[in-house]
C-alpha cells in the first residue's frame, strides 16, 4: 500500500523538482531543444533580413543610440565598433529555457559564417555574469559573450527573451525576432551573407 502511494506521488515530486530548483532551465531547455531538433516543435523561422522592414521608429541607424557593453574580461565595447558588418544580436539569459534551446543552432550558424563580414553579439541579461560564463563554457559554445552596462536602447528593449535583432553594415535594423527560433538554416545564413555584402555597395 505504501509502495503504491509512493508511486502516485513520485511524478508530482519530479515535477516539483524540475519547476522549483535550478534544474528547471536545464530540463526544459533540453526538452525544447529536442523538440526543435526532431521537428516536432516548429519554431518560427526568422524573417530574412533582406526582406524585413526596419523597426527603428525614426528609420535611422542604431549606432547613434549605441549599445554599451563589456566582455567577460571587463573590456568596454560599443556596438558601433562592429559597423561595416552584418550583426546578429541575441538577448538571452542562462535561466531562460527557450534561450538554452536555441543556442546550439546559433553556435552552429556562428561556425559557418564568414566572421570578417558577420559579427555575433550574444548579450547576456543574467544578473550574475559568472552564471552566463559557466553555462557557455559547460556547453562548449564559442560565440562572443557580452554584458550590457546600462539600459537597453531601442530596438533592443524587448519585453521577452530570447530576442534577436539583425543589423546591416550601416547600422540599420534589418530584422527583429522575438521568441525561440532555429537560426541554423541555409536560408537564414544566406540572408545574413547577402546583408553583409551591402557594405561593399
Secondary structure as GFF3:
##gff-version 3
##sequence-region A 1 201
A	DSSP	alpha_helix	2	19	.	.	.	ID=ss1
A	DSSP	alpha_helix	23	38	.	.	.	ID=ss2
A	DSSP	three_ten_helix	49	51	.	.	.	ID=ss3
A	DSSP	beta_strand	68	71	.	.	.	ID=ss4
A	DSSP	beta_strand	76	78	.	.	.	ID=ss5
A	DSSP	three_ten_helix	79	82	.	.	.	ID=ss6
A	DSSP	beta_strand	86	92	.	.	.	ID=ss7
A	DSSP	alpha_helix	97	112	.	.	.	ID=ss8
A	DSSP	beta_strand	118	124	.	.	.	ID=ss9
A	DSSP	alpha_helix	129	139	.	.	.	ID=ss10
A	DSSP	beta_strand	145	148	.	.	.	ID=ss11
A	DSSP	beta_strand	163	167	.	.	.	ID=ss12
A	DSSP	beta_strand	173	178	.	.	.	ID=ss13
A	DSSP	alpha_helix	186	197	.	.	.	ID=ss14
A	DSSP	three_ten_helix	198	200	.	.	.	ID=ss15
###
